[in-house]
Amino acid sequence: MRPELGKIITSRRTFSQDDFNQFAILSGDDNPIHVDPAFAATTKFGSTVAHGMLLYGVICGTLYQYLPGSIQIDQRMMFVAPTFTGEEVTTRGEVVEIDDQNQQFRVSILMTSTNGKIVCDGECLMQWSES
């Protein structure tokens, strides 16, 4: 299915400490900044923060909900600010370019917290299938 130029794709998610802990188990990344609230309280963040790849997984999930069966060809992401336990983030993607010849589309990505803080900024190049 061909994507629609200008289509806005959004999702919202509030992360819990359990989300961070479960991702640490799945990924093997048990850095205390993600899983140890007592340790994290002594850092410049003051609280545990989400794994960048957990946030990236949410972005991918948002894109795949919009166009199931699409595949990611490339991505460029900058994790600009931390996401904390209990913080709601909104993922907003916009289809900004379509290449019909190669069945590819580019999506700009912006992930923000409820206070407007930019958490992640980037883009993904995706490919769709007609089947």
N, CA, C and O atoms as a GROMACS GRO file, in nm:
protein
  524
    1MET      N    1   0.084  -0.118   0.000
    1MET     CA    2   0.000   0.000   0.000
    1MET      C    3   0.089   0.125   0.000
    1MET      O    4   0.179   0.139   0.083
    2ARG      N    5   0.063   0.214  -0.092
    2ARG     CA    6   0.140   0.339  -0.103
    2ARG      C    7   0.101   0.434   0.009
    2ARG      O    8  -0.017   0.452   0.037
    3PRO      N    9   0.201   0.495   0.075
    3PRO     CA   10   0.171   0.592   0.180
    3PRO      C   11   0.118   0.723   0.120
    3PRO      O   12   0.127   0.744  -0.001
    4GLU      N   13   0.064   0.808   0.204
    4GLU     CA   14   0.007   0.935   0.162
    4GLU      C   15   0.100   1.050   0.202
    4GLU      O   16   0.133   1.065   0.319
    5LEU      N   17   0.141   1.129   0.104
    5LEU     CA   18   0.227   1.244   0.131
    5LEU      C   19   0.156   1.340   0.227
    5LEU      O   20   0.039   1.372   0.209
    6GLY      N   21   0.228   1.383   0.328
    6GLY     CA   22   0.172   1.474   0.428
    6GLY      C   23   0.100   1.405   0.542
    6GLY      O   24   0.057   1.470   0.637
    7LYS      N   25   0.086   1.273   0.533
    7LYS     CA   26   0.016   1.198   0.638
    7LYS      C   27   0.089   1.218   0.771
    7LYS      O   28   0.211   1.206   0.778
    8ILE      N   29   0.013   1.248   0.876
    8ILE     CA   30   0.066   1.262   1.011
    8ILE      C   31   0.034   1.134   1.088
    8ILE      O   32  -0.080   1.087   1.089
    9ILE      N   33   0.135   1.079   1.151
    9ILE     CA   34   0.124   0.955   1.228
    9ILE      C   35   0.162   0.990   1.371
    9ILE      O   36   0.269   1.045   1.394
   10THR      N   37   0.076   0.958   1.468
   10THR     CA   38   0.108   0.991   1.607
   10THR      C   39   0.080   0.875   1.700
   10THR      O   40  -0.003   0.788   1.672
   11SER      N   41   0.151   0.876   1.811
   11SER     CA   42   0.123   0.784   1.922
   11SER      C   43   0.168   0.852   2.051
   11SER      O   44   0.252   0.942   2.049
   12ARG      N   45   0.112   0.806   2.161
   12ARG     CA   46   0.152   0.857   2.293
   12ARG      C   47   0.187   0.738   2.381
   12ARG      O   48   0.130   0.630   2.370
   13ARG      N   49   0.283   0.762   2.470
   13ARG     CA   50   0.326   0.655   2.560
   13ARG      C   51   0.382   0.716   2.688
   13ARG      O   52   0.459   0.812   2.683
   14THR      N   53   0.342   0.662   2.801
   14THR     CA   54   0.399   0.699   2.930
   14THR      C   55   0.480   0.580   2.979
   14THR      O   56   0.430   0.469   2.988
   15PHE      N   57   0.606   0.605   3.010
   15PHE     CA   58   0.698   0.498   3.049
   15PHE      C   59   0.700   0.482   3.201
   15PHE      O   60   0.699   0.579   3.276
   16SER      N   61   0.702   0.357   3.243
   16SER     CA   62   0.715   0.324   3.385
   16SER      C   63   0.854   0.269   3.412
   16SER      O   64   0.927   0.233   3.320
   17GLN      N   65   0.890   0.262   3.538
   17GLN     CA   66   1.018   0.200   3.573
   17GLN      C   67   1.020   0.055   3.528
   17GLN      O   68   1.124   0.002   3.488
   18ASP      N   69   0.905  -0.010   3.535
   18ASP     CA   70   0.898  -0.149   3.489
   18ASP      C   71   0.929  -0.160   3.340
   18ASP      O   72   0.992  -0.256   3.297
   19ASP      N   73   0.886  -0.062   3.260
   19ASP     CA   74   0.922  -0.061   3.117
   19ASP      C   75   1.073  -0.058   3.101
   19ASP      O   76   1.129  -0.133   3.021
   20PHE      N   77   1.140   0.030   3.178
   20PHE     CA   78   1.286   0.041   3.170
   20PHE      C   79   1.351  -0.090   3.214
   20PHE      O   80   1.446  -0.138   3.151
   21ASN      N   81   1.300  -0.148   3.322
   21ASN     CA   82   1.357  -0.273   3.374
   21ASN      C   83   1.340  -0.388   3.276
   21ASN      O   84   1.434  -0.466   3.253
   22GLN      N   85   1.221  -0.400   3.216
   22GLN     CA   86   1.196  -0.508   3.121
   22GLN      C   87   1.282  -0.491   2.996
   22GLN      O   88   1.333  -0.590   2.942
   23PHE      N   89   1.298  -0.368   2.950
   23PHE     CA   90   1.384  -0.346   2.834
   23PHE      C   91   1.529  -0.381   2.866
   23PHE      O   92   1.600  -0.435   2.782
   24ALA      N   93   1.573  -0.350   2.988
   24ALA     CA   94   1.709  -0.385   3.029
   24ALA      C   95   1.731  -0.536   3.023
   24ALA      O   96   1.836  -0.582   2.980
   25ILE      N   97   1.631  -0.611   3.066
   25ILE     CA   98   1.641  -0.757   3.062
   25ILE      C   99   1.648  -0.804   2.916
   25ILE      O  100   1.732  -0.888   2.881
   26LEU      N  101   1.559  -0.751   2.833
   26LEU     CA  102   1.556  -0.793   2.692
   26LEU      C  103   1.682  -0.755   2.616
   26LEU      O  104   1.732  -0.833   2.535
   27SER      N  105   1.735  -0.636   2.644
   27SER     CA  106   1.848  -0.585   2.567
   27SER      C  107   1.984  -0.619   2.626
   27SER      O  108   2.086  -0.616   2.557
   28GLY      N  109   1.986  -0.652   2.756
   28GLY     CA  110   2.113  -0.674   2.824
   28GLY      C  111   2.179  -0.544   2.870
   28GLY      O  112   2.289  -0.547   2.925
   29ASP      N  113   2.113  -0.430   2.847
   29ASP     CA  114   2.167  -0.300   2.888
   29ASP      C  115   2.109  -0.265   3.025
   29ASP      O  116   2.004  -0.202   3.036
   30ASP      N  117   2.182  -0.305   3.127
   30ASP     CA  118   2.135  -0.280   3.264
   30ASP      C  119   2.212  -0.166   3.330
   30ASP      O  120   2.236  -0.169   3.451
   31ASN      N  121   2.250  -0.068   3.252
   31ASN     CA  122   2.316   0.051   3.305
   31ASN      C  123   2.230   0.108   3.417
   31ASN      O  124   2.109   0.124   3.399
   32PRO      N  125   2.289   0.138   3.533
   32PRO     CA  126   2.209   0.185   3.647
   32PRO      C  127   2.133   0.315   3.620
   32PRO      O  128   2.038   0.345   3.691
   33ILE      N  129   2.173   0.393   3.522
   33ILE     CA  130   2.099   0.515   3.490
   33ILE      C  131   1.957   0.482   3.442
   33ILE      O  132   1.868   0.566   3.446
   34HIS      N  133   1.938   0.358   3.395
   34HIS     CA  134   1.807   0.314   3.348
   34HIS      C  135   1.730   0.235   3.453
   34HIS      O  136   1.607   0.241   3.456
   35VAL      N  137   1.800   0.162   3.540
   35VAL     CA  138   1.730   0.063   3.625
   35VAL      C  139   1.748   0.081   3.775
   35VAL      O  140   1.684   0.010   3.853
   36ASP      N  141   1.830   0.174   3.818
   36ASP     CA  142   1.855   0.191   3.960
   36ASP      C  143   1.816   0.333   4.004
   36ASP      O  144   1.896   0.426   3.992
   37PRO      N  145   1.693   0.350   4.054
   37PRO     CA  146   1.647   0.483   4.092
   37PRO      C  147   1.735   0.552   4.196
   37PRO      O  148   1.753   0.674   4.191
   38ALA      N  149   1.791   0.477   4.291
   38ALA     CA  150   1.878   0.538   4.393
   38ALA      C  151   2.005   0.593   4.329
   38ALA      O  152   2.047   0.705   4.359
   39PHE      N  153   2.065   0.514   4.241
   39PHE     CA  154   2.184   0.562   4.170
   39PHE      C  155   2.150   0.682   4.082
   39PHE      O  156   2.219   0.784   4.085
   40ALA      N  157   2.043   0.668   4.003
   40ALA     CA  158   2.006   0.774   3.909
   40ALA      C  159   1.977   0.906   3.981
   40ALA      O  160   2.000   1.013   3.925
   41ALA      N  161   1.928   0.898   4.102
   41ALA     CA  162   1.900   1.019   4.179
   41ALA      C  163   2.026   1.100   4.207
   41ALA      O  164   2.018   1.220   4.231
   42THR      N  165   2.142   1.035   4.204
   42THR     CA  166   2.269   1.104   4.233
   42THR      C  167   2.334   1.162   4.107
   42THR      O  168   2.440   1.224   4.115
   43THR      N  169   2.271   1.139   3.991
   43THR     CA  170   2.328   1.187   3.864
   43THR      C  171   2.269   1.322   3.825
   43THR      O  172   2.178   1.372   3.892
   44LYS      N  173   2.320   1.378   3.719
   44LYS     CA  174   2.269   1.506   3.670
   44LYS      C  175   2.123   1.498   3.627
   44LYS      O  176   2.054   1.600   3.620
   45PHE      N  177   2.074   1.376   3.599
   45PHE     CA  178   1.935   1.359   3.558
   45PHE      C  179   1.840   1.358   3.677
   45PHE      O  180   1.727   1.404   3.667
   46GLY      N  181   1.887   1.305   3.791
   46GLY     CA  182   1.805   1.302   3.911
   46GLY      C  183   1.702   1.190   3.916
   46GLY      O  184   1.632   1.175   4.015
   47SER      N  185   1.694   1.113   3.810
   47SER     CA  186   1.595   1.006   3.800
   47SER      C  187   1.639   0.911   3.689
   47SER      O  188   1.725   0.944   3.607
   48THR      N  189   1.580   0.792   3.687
   48THR     CA  190   1.611   0.700   3.579
   48THR      C  191   1.560   0.755   3.446
   48THR      O  192   1.462   0.829   3.441
   49VAL      N  193   1.629   0.718   3.340
   49VAL     CA  194   1.595   0.765   3.206
   49VAL      C  195   1.578   0.646   3.112
   49VAL      O  196   1.636   0.539   3.132
   50ALA      N  197   1.498   0.666   3.010
   50ALA     CA  198   1.472   0.561   2.911
   50ALA      C  199   1.596   0.529   2.829
   50ALA      O  200   1.678   0.617   2.803
   51HIS      N  201   1.608   0.406   2.789
   51HIS     CA  202   1.709   0.364   2.692
   51HIS      C  203   1.673   0.429   2.557
   51HIS      O  204   1.556   0.435   2.520
   52GLY      N  205   1.773   0.477   2.486
   52GLY     CA  206   1.748   0.531   2.353
   52GLY      C  207   1.683   0.430   2.260
   52GLY      O  208   1.596   0.465   2.180
   53MET      N  209   1.725   0.305   2.271
   53MET     CA  210   1.669   0.203   2.182
   53MET      C  211   1.525   0.167   2.219
   53MET      O  212   1.449   0.121   2.134
   54LEU      N  213   1.487   0.187   2.344
   54LEU     CA  214   1.347   0.170   2.382
   54LEU      C  215   1.263   0.277   2.312
   54LEU      O  216   1.157   0.247   2.258
   55LEU      N  217   1.310   0.400   2.314
   55LEU     CA  218   1.240   0.508   2.245
   55LEU      C  219   1.234   0.480   2.094
   55LEU      O  220   1.130   0.500   2.031
   56TYR      N  221   1.344   0.434   2.039
   56TYR     CA  222   1.349   0.400   1.897
   56TYR      C  223   1.248   0.290   1.864
   56TYR      O  224   1.184   0.294   1.759
   57GLY      N  225   1.235   0.193   1.952
   57GLY     CA  226   1.136   0.086   1.933
   57GLY      C  227   0.994   0.140   1.927
   57GLY      O  228   0.912   0.092   1.849
   58VAL      N  229   0.965   0.239   2.009
   58VAL     CA  230   0.833   0.302   2.007
   58VAL      C  231   0.812   0.375   1.875
   58VAL      O  232   0.703   0.369   1.817
   59ILE      N  233   0.915   0.441   1.827
   59ILE     CA  234   0.906   0.509   1.697
   59ILE      C  235   0.876   0.407   1.587
   59ILE      O  236   0.788   0.428   1.504
   60CYS      N  237   0.951   0.298   1.586
   60CYS     CA  238   0.929   0.194   1.484
   60CYS      C  239   0.788   0.137   1.493
   60CYS      O  240   0.722   0.118   1.390
   61GLY      N  241   0.741   0.111   1.613
   61GLY     CA  242   0.605   0.060   1.632
   61GLY      C  243   0.501   0.155   1.576
   61GLY      O  244   0.403   0.112   1.515
   62THR      N  245   0.522   0.284   1.596
   62THR     CA  246   0.429   0.385   1.544
   62THR      C  247   0.427   0.380   1.392
   62THR      O  248   0.320   0.384   1.331
   63LEU      N  249   0.544   0.371   1.331
   63LEU     CA  250   0.551   0.366   1.184
   63LEU      C  251   0.487   0.239   1.130
   63LEU      O  252   0.416   0.244   1.029
   64TYR      N  253   0.511   0.126   1.194
   64TYR     CA  254   0.459  -0.001   1.143
   64TYR      C  255   0.308  -0.012   1.164
   64TYR      O  256   0.241  -0.083   1.089
   65GLN      N  257   0.254   0.057   1.264
   65GLN     CA  258   0.108   0.060   1.279
   65GLN      C  259   0.044   0.132   1.162
   65GLN      O  260  -0.062   0.092   1.114
   66TYR      N  261   0.110   0.238   1.116
   66TYR     CA  262   0.057   0.314   1.002
   66TYR      C  263   0.062   0.232   0.875
   66TYR      O  264  -0.036   0.229   0.800
   67LEU      N  265   0.171   0.165   0.848
   67LEU     CA  266   0.187   0.092   0.724
   67LEU      C  267   0.246  -0.047   0.752
   67LEU      O  268   0.365  -0.069   0.733
   68PRO      N  269   0.161  -0.139   0.798
   68PRO     CA  270   0.210  -0.275   0.826
   68PRO      C  271   0.276  -0.335   0.703
   68PRO      O  272   0.230  -0.316   0.590
   69GLY      N  273   0.383  -0.408   0.725
   69GLY     CA  274   0.454  -0.472   0.617
   69GLY      C  275   0.564  -0.387   0.556
   69GLY      O  276   0.644  -0.436   0.477
   70SER      N  277   0.568  -0.259   0.593
   70SER     CA  278   0.676  -0.174   0.543
   70SER      C  279   0.805  -0.213   0.616
   70SER      O  280   0.803  -0.271   0.724
   71ILE      N  281   0.916  -0.180   0.554
   71ILE     CA  282   1.046  -0.209   0.617
   71ILE      C  283   1.128  -0.081   0.622
   71ILE      O  284   1.114   0.008   0.537
   72GLN      N  285   1.212  -0.074   0.720
   72GLN     CA  286   1.297   0.044   0.734
   72GLN      C  287   1.427   0.022   0.657
   72GLN      O  288   1.494  -0.081   0.671
   73ILE      N  289   1.462   0.120   0.575
   73ILE     CA  290   1.584   0.115   0.495
   73ILE      C  291   1.698   0.187   0.566
   73ILE      O  292   1.812   0.142   0.564
   74ASP      N  293   1.665   0.299   0.628
   74ASP     CA  294   1.767   0.383   0.691
   74ASP      C  295   1.700   0.467   0.798
   74ASP      O  296   1.578   0.485   0.796
   75GLN      N  297   1.778   0.517   0.891
   75GLN     CA  298   1.727   0.607   0.993
   75GLN      C  299   1.838   0.698   1.041
   75GLN      O  300   1.956   0.664   1.038
   76ARG      N  301   1.796   0.815   1.086
   76ARG     CA  302   1.885   0.912   1.147
   76ARG      C  303   1.810   0.968   1.266
   76ARG      O  304   1.705   1.030   1.249
   77MET      N  305   1.862   0.947   1.385
   77MET     CA  306   1.796   0.991   1.507
   77MET      C  307   1.895   1.060   1.599
   77MET      O  308   2.009   1.017   1.615
   78MET      N  309   1.849   1.167   1.659
   78MET     CA  310   1.925   1.236   1.763
   78MET      C  311   1.839   1.236   1.888
   78MET      O  312   1.728   1.290   1.889
   79PHE      N  313   1.890   1.174   1.994
   79PHE     CA  314   1.819   1.176   2.122
   79PHE      C  315   1.865   1.302   2.195
   79PHE      O  316   1.974   1.306   2.251
   80VAL      N  317   1.780   1.403   2.194
   80VAL     CA  318   1.816   1.538   2.235
   80VAL      C  319   1.808   1.557   2.386
   80VAL      O  320   1.891   1.628   2.444
   81ALA      N  321   1.710   1.494   2.450
   81ALA     CA  322   1.690   1.512   2.594
   81ALA      C  323   1.641   1.380   2.654
   81ALA      O  324   1.584   1.298   2.583
   82PRO      N  325   1.662   1.361   2.783
   82PRO     CA  326   1.621   1.235   2.846
   82PRO      C  327   1.470   1.224   2.862
   82PRO      O  328   1.399   1.324   2.870
   83THR      N  329   1.423   1.101   2.866
   83THR     CA  330   1.283   1.070   2.898
   83THR      C  331   1.284   0.999   3.032
   83THR      O  332   1.354   0.900   3.051
   84PHE      N  333   1.205   1.050   3.125
   84PHE     CA  334   1.204   1.001   3.263
   84PHE      C  335   1.087   0.908   3.290
   84PHE      O  336   0.989   0.906   3.216
   85THR      N  337   1.100   0.831   3.395
   85THR     CA  338   0.990   0.747   3.444
   85THR      C  339   0.867   0.834   3.467
   85THR      O  340   0.877   0.942   3.526
   86GLY      N  341   0.753   0.789   3.420
   86GLY     CA  342   0.629   0.861   3.440
   86GLY      C  343   0.605   0.974   3.342
   86GLY      O  344   0.502   1.042   3.350
   87GLU      N  345   0.697   0.996   3.251
   87GLU     CA  346   0.684   1.106   3.155
   87GLU      C  347   0.614   1.056   3.029
   87GLU      O  348   0.654   0.956   2.969
   88GLU      N  349   0.510   1.127   2.989
   88GLU     CA  350   0.441   1.093   2.865
   88GLU      C  351   0.514   1.157   2.747
   88GLU      O  352   0.552   1.274   2.753
   89VAL      N  353   0.533   1.080   2.642
   89VAL     CA  354   0.592   1.133   2.520
   89VAL      C  355   0.496   1.110   2.403
   89VAL      O  356   0.420   1.013   2.399
   90THR      N  357   0.501   1.203   2.309
   90THR     CA  358   0.423   1.191   2.187
   90THR      C  359   0.520   1.174   2.071
   90THR      O  360   0.615   1.251   2.055
   91THR      N  361   0.496   1.072   1.992
   91THR     CA  362   0.574   1.049   1.870
   91THR      C  363   0.491   1.102   1.755
   91THR      O  364   0.374   1.065   1.738
   92ARG      N  365   0.551   1.188   1.676
   92ARG     CA  366   0.483   1.245   1.560
   92ARG      C  367   0.570   1.220   1.437
   92ARG      O  368   0.686   1.262   1.430
   93GLY      N  369   0.514   1.151   1.342
   93GLY     CA  370   0.581   1.128   1.215
   93GLY      C  371   0.500   1.195   1.104
   93GLY      O  372   0.378   1.198   1.108
   94GLU      N  373   0.572   1.246   1.006
   94GLU     CA  374   0.504   1.304   0.890
   94GLU      C  375   0.571   1.251   0.764
   94GLU      O  376   0.693   1.258   0.750
   95VAL      N  377   0.491   1.198   0.673
   95VAL     CA  378   0.543   1.151   0.544
   95VAL      C  379   0.577   1.275   0.463
   95VAL      O  380   0.489   1.350   0.422
   96VAL      N  381   0.708   1.295   0.440
   96VAL     CA  382   0.754   1.418   0.376
   96VAL      C  383   0.805   1.397   0.234
   96VAL      O  384   0.829   1.494   0.161
   97GLU      N  385   0.822   1.272   0.194
   97GLU     CA  386   0.872   1.245   0.059
   97GLU      C  387   0.829   1.105   0.018
   97GLU      O  388   0.830   1.013   0.099
   98ILE      N  389   0.793   1.090  -0.109
   98ILE     CA  390   0.755   0.960  -0.163
   98ILE      C  391   0.832   0.938  -0.294
   98ILE      O  392   0.836   1.025  -0.381
   99ASP      N  393   0.893   0.821  -0.304
   99ASP     CA  394   0.966   0.781  -0.425
   99ASP      C  395   0.893   0.659  -0.481
   99ASP      O  396   0.920   0.545  -0.442
  100ASP      N  397   0.800   0.683  -0.573
  100ASP     CA  398   0.718   0.575  -0.630
  100ASP      C  399   0.803   0.472  -0.704
  100ASP      O  400   0.773   0.353  -0.699
  101GLN      N  401   0.907   0.517  -0.772
  101GLN     CA  402   0.990   0.426  -0.851
  101GLN      C  403   1.051   0.316  -0.764
  101GLN      O  404   1.056   0.200  -0.803
  102ASN      N  405   1.098   0.355  -0.644
  102ASN     CA  406   1.162   0.258  -0.554
  102ASN      C  407   1.070   0.212  -0.441
  102ASN      O  408   1.114   0.138  -0.353
  103GLN      N  409   0.944   0.256  -0.443
  103GLN     CA  410   0.847   0.225  -0.339
  103GLN      C  411   0.901   0.261  -0.200
  103GLN      O  412   0.890   0.184  -0.105
  104GLN      N  413   0.959   0.380  -0.191
  104GLN     CA  414   1.015   0.427  -0.065
  104GLN      C  415   0.949   0.558  -0.024
  104GLN      O  416   0.900   0.634  -0.107
  105PHE      N  417   0.949   0.581   0.108
  105PHE     CA  418   0.898   0.708   0.159
  105PHE      C  419   0.981   0.749   0.280
  105PHE      O  420   1.033   0.666   0.355
  106ARG      N  421   0.993   0.880   0.296
  106ARG     CA  422   1.070   0.937   0.407
  106ARG      C  423   0.972   0.997   0.508
  106ARG      O  424   0.877   1.066   0.471
  107VAL      N  425   0.999   0.969   0.636
  107VAL     CA  426   0.914   1.019   0.743
  107VAL      C  427   1.000   1.101   0.838
  107VAL      O  428   1.100   1.053   0.890
  108SER      N  429   0.960   1.227   0.861
  108SER     CA  430   1.028   1.306   0.964
  108SER      C  431   0.969   1.263   1.098
  108SER      O  432   0.850   1.238   1.110
  109ILE      N  433   1.055   1.257   1.199
  109ILE     CA  434   1.015   1.209   1.332
  109ILE      C  435   1.046   1.317   1.434
  109ILE      O  436   1.154   1.376   1.434
  110LEU      N  437   0.949   1.341   1.523
  110LEU     CA  438   0.971   1.429   1.636
  110LEU      C  439   0.903   1.366   1.757
  110LEU      O  440   0.782   1.342   1.755
  111MET      N  441   0.979   1.339   1.860
  111MET     CA  442   0.925   1.286   1.985
  111MET      C  443   0.939   1.396   2.090
  111MET      O  444   1.048   1.448   2.112
  112THR      N  445   0.827   1.430   2.153
  112THR     CA  446   0.826   1.537   2.252
  112THR      C  447   0.758   1.492   2.380
  112THR      O  448   0.675   1.401   2.379
  113SER      N  449   0.795   1.557   2.492
  113SER     CA  450   0.727   1.531   2.619
  113SER      C  451   0.608   1.626   2.629
  113SER      O  452   0.592   1.716   2.547
  114THR      N  453   0.526   1.605   2.731
  114THR     CA  454   0.405   1.687   2.746
  114THR      C  455   0.436   1.834   2.768
  114THR      O  456   0.352   1.919   2.739
  115ASN      N  457   0.554   1.866   2.820
  115ASN     CA  458   0.589   2.007   2.840
  115ASN      C  459   0.654   2.069   2.715
  115ASN      O  460   0.704   2.182   2.720
  116GLY      N  461   0.654   1.995   2.604
  116GLY     CA  462   0.708   2.047   2.479
  116GLY      C  463   0.855   2.020   2.456
  116GLY      O  464   0.909   2.056   2.351
  117LYS      N  465   0.922   1.959   2.552
  117LYS     CA  466   1.064   1.926   2.538
  117LYS      C  467   1.084   1.826   2.425
  117LYS      O  468   1.014   1.725   2.418
  118ILE      N  469   1.178   1.855   2.335
  118ILE     CA  470   1.209   1.760   2.227
  118ILE      C  471   1.297   1.650   2.285
  118ILE      O  472   1.404   1.677   2.340
  119VAL      N  473   1.252   1.529   2.270
  119VAL     CA  474   1.323   1.411   2.320
  119VAL      C  475   1.406   1.349   2.208
  119VAL      O  476   1.521   1.310   2.230
  120CYS      N  477   1.347   1.339   2.090
  120CYS     CA  478   1.415   1.276   1.976
  120CYS      C  479   1.372   1.348   1.849
  120CYS      O  480   1.256   1.385   1.832
  121ASP      N  481   1.469   1.368   1.761
  121ASP     CA  482   1.444   1.435   1.634
  121ASP      C  483   1.516   1.354   1.526
  121ASP      O  484   1.631   1.315   1.544
  122GLY      N  485   1.449   1.329   1.415
  122GLY     CA  486   1.516   1.254   1.309
  122GLY      C  487   1.425   1.222   1.194
  122GLY      O  488   1.324   1.288   1.170
  123GLU      N  489   1.464   1.118   1.121
  123GLU     CA  490   1.386   1.074   1.007
  123GLU      C  491   1.415   0.927   0.979
  123GLU      O  492   1.519   0.873   1.017
  124CYS      N  493   1.320   0.865   0.912
  124CYS     CA  494   1.334   0.725   0.870
  124CYS      C  495   1.302   0.715   0.722
  124CYS      O  496   1.210   0.781   0.672
  125LEU      N  497   1.377   0.633   0.654
  125LEU     CA  498   1.348   0.598   0.515
  125LEU      C  499   1.286   0.459   0.517
  125LEU      O  500   1.347   0.364   0.566
  126MET      N  501   1.166   0.449   0.463
  126MET     CA  502   1.091   0.324   0.467
  126MET      C  503   1.063   0.276   0.325
  126MET      O  504   1.069   0.353   0.229
  127GLN      N  505   1.033   0.148   0.313
  127GLN     CA  506   0.993   0.092   0.184
  127GLN      C  507   0.862   0.018   0.204
  127GLN      O  508   0.845  -0.054   0.303
  128TRP      N  509   0.770   0.035   0.111
  128TRP     CA  510   0.641  -0.034   0.121
  128TRP      C  511   0.635  -0.143   0.017
  128TRP      O  512   0.712  -0.146  -0.079
  129SER      N  513   0.541  -0.233   0.040
  129SER     CA  514   0.517  -0.342  -0.052
  129SER      C  515   0.374  -0.331  -0.102
  129SER      O  516   0.284  -0.292  -0.027
  130GLU      N  517   0.352  -0.365  -0.226
  130GLU     CA  518   0.217  -0.359  -0.283
  130GLU      C  519   0.129  -0.474  -0.236
  130GLU      O  520   0.007  -0.470  -0.252
  131SER      N  521   0.189  -0.576  -0.178
  131SER     CA  522   0.108  -0.692  -0.136
  131SER      C  523   0.043  -0.670  -0.003
  131SER      O  524  -0.028  -0.758   0.046
   0.00000   0.00000   0.00000
